[in-house]
Amino acid sequence: MHEWARRVTSDWPPFEVEERGGWRFGFAEGITKRANSALVLDPGADVAEVTAYYTRRGVRPCVQVWPGEEEVDRRLDEHGYAVVEPSLVLARDLGERPEAPGTSSVSASPGAGWSAPEAARILGPVNAAYGVAAEGRGRGAAVLDGESVAVCAMFTAPGARGRGVASGLLADLLRWGYDGGARRAYLCVVADNAPALRLYERAGFTRVSRYHNRVLEHTPRTHGGGGS
């Protein structure tokens, strides 16, 4: 499994994990593609295993494809899996305690101002902090794992964009991570999200990896009474 794939799935974990047939299947009741996708363990793994697993679970079959998995990517394409949401992994060092405005409420539990309960379900098993900007104008989370902190679930209310809400929230989350022992930070962002990329690059993040999802365009129908 790709190094970054392993780290990302550890910090944004599925509810259930099953490894078989050369795949690592993650399932989280359909909450985000990232937690409901297969990761490649064996480059020769049969794509039909992915289709069967997720069809049985009632979610659209999805595979994360990382650099070095081009042969798998080709076979997924042949099986009708389309590219969805090419994404980038951005990272930066935390050599010094980040300057932060302290305008966000950052706590170990989601709290009343947290506006993404499904994300909180995903983050329940990990060491996470939930940040809410003043007046609920934005929210984000951070996951601490040793010397690494992952920033995720960032959102800014449409009327508050371009006013420094997201940059302040990001800085507050990075400071939380640093105070918890993190010396490196990373995040994932959809590649065509230009405003988010500008925000993160201004905050010192640079591109270190990439991935895309392959999602089955036409999910086979399941029929009652058993079957293969």
Residue pairs with C-beta under 8 A, 6 or more apart in sequence:
1 24
1 39
1 40
1 41
2 39
2 40
2 66
2 67
2 68
2 69
2 209
2 211
4 66
4 89
4 208
4 209
4 211
5 39
5 64
5 66
5 211
7 145
7 148
7 150
7 186
8 34
8 89
8 150
8 188
9 24
9 26
9 34
9 35
9 39
10 126
10 145
11 126
11 143
11 145
11 150
11 152
12 32
12 34
12 35
12 122
12 123
12 143
12 150
12 152
13 26
13 35
13 122
13 125
13 126
14 26
14 27
14 28
14 35
14 36
15 27
15 28
15 29
15 35
16 26
16 27
16 28
17 24
17 25
17 26
17 27
18 24
18 25
18 27
18 53
19 25
19 41
20 49
21 42
21 45
21 46
21 49
22 40
22 41
22 42
22 43
22 44
22 45
22 46
22 49
23 38
23 39
23 40
23 41
23 42
23 45
23 49
23 50
23 53
24 38
24 39
24 40
24 41
25 38
25 50
25 53
25 54
26 35
26 36
26 37
26 38
26 39
27 35
27 36
27 54
27 57
27 59
28 35
28 36
28 121
28 122
29 36
29 59
30 36
30 58
30 59
31 118
31 119
31 121
31 122
32 118
32 119
32 122
33 62
33 84
33 85
33 213
33 215
34 64
34 188
35 122
36 54
36 59
36 62
37 62
37 63
37 64
37 213
38 50
38 53
38 54
38 61
38 62
38 63
38 64
39 63
39 64
40 63
40 65
40 66
40 69
40 72
43 69
43 71
43 72
45 72
47 72
47 75
47 76
47 79
47 81
48 79
50 61
50 63
51 61
51 79
51 216
51 219
51 220
53 61
54 60
54 61
54 62
54 216
54 219
55 61
55 219
55 220
55 222
56 222
60 215
60 216
60 219
61 81
61 215
61 216
61 219
62 84
62 213
62 214
62 215
62 216
63 72
63 76
63 81
63 213
63 214
64 211
64 212
64 213
65 72
65 73
65 76
65 211
65 212
65 213
65 214
66 209
66 210
66 211
67 209
67 210
67 211
73 214
76 214
77 214
79 216
80 216
80 217
80 218
81 214
81 215
81 216
81 217
82 214
82 215
82 216
82 217
83 212
83 213
83 214
84 212
84 213
84 214
84 215
85 190
85 191
85 212
85 213
86 190
86 191
86 192
86 210
86 211
86 212
87 188
87 189
87 190
87 191
87 210
87 211
87 212
87 213
88 188
88 189
88 190
88 191
88 197
88 207
88 209
88 210
89 186
89 187
89 188
89 207
89 208
89 209
89 210
89 211
90 186
90 187
90 188
90 189
90 200
90 201
90 205
90 206
90 207
90 208
91 184
91 185
91 186
91 187
91 205
91 206
91 208
92 184
92 185
92 186
92 203
92 204
92 205
92 206
93 183
93 184
93 185
94 149
94 174
94 177
94 178
94 182
94 183
94 184
94 185
95 183
97 175
97 178
97 179
98 171
98 174
98 175
98 178
99 171
100 168
100 171
100 172
100 174
100 175
101 168
101 171
101 172
102 172
103 133
103 134
103 168
103 169
103 172
104 131
104 132
104 133
104 134
104 138
104 168
104 169
104 172
104 173
105 111
105 113
105 131
105 132
106 129
106 130
106 131
106 142
106 172
106 173
106 176
107 129
107 130
108 128
108 129
108 130
109 130
110 117
110 120
110 130
111 130
111 132
113 132
113 136
113 139
114 120
114 130
114 132
114 139
115 136
115 139
115 155
116 139
116 153
116 155
119 141
119 152
119 153
120 130
123 130
123 141
123 143
123 152
123 153
126 143
126 145
127 143
127 144
127 145
127 180
128 141
128 142
128 143
128 144
129 141
129 142
129 144
129 173
129 176
129 177
130 139
130 141
131 139
131 140
131 141
131 142
131 169
131 172
131 173
131 176
132 138
132 139
133 139
133 156
133 160
133 165
133 168
133 169
136 157
137 156
137 157
137 159
137 160
137 165
138 154
138 155
138 156
138 157
138 160
138 165
138 166
138 169
139 153
139 154
139 155
139 169
140 151
140 152
140 153
140 154
140 155
140 166
140 169
140 170
140 173
141 151
141 152
141 153
141 173
142 149
142 150
142 151
142 152
142 173
142 174
142 176
142 177
143 149
143 150
143 152
144 176
144 177
144 180
144 181
144 182
146 181
146 182
147 181
147 182
147 183
147 184
148 182
148 184
148 185
148 186
149 173
149 174
149 176
149 177
149 178
149 180
149 182
149 184
149 185
149 186
150 185
150 186
150 187
151 170
151 173
151 174
151 185
151 186
151 187
152 187
152 188
154 166
154 169
154 170
154 187
154 196
156 165
156 166
156 169
157 165
161 195
166 199
167 199
167 202
167 203
170 199
170 200
170 203
171 203
174 185
174 203
177 185
185 205
186 205
186 208
187 200
187 205
189 196
189 197
189 200
190 196
191 197
191 210
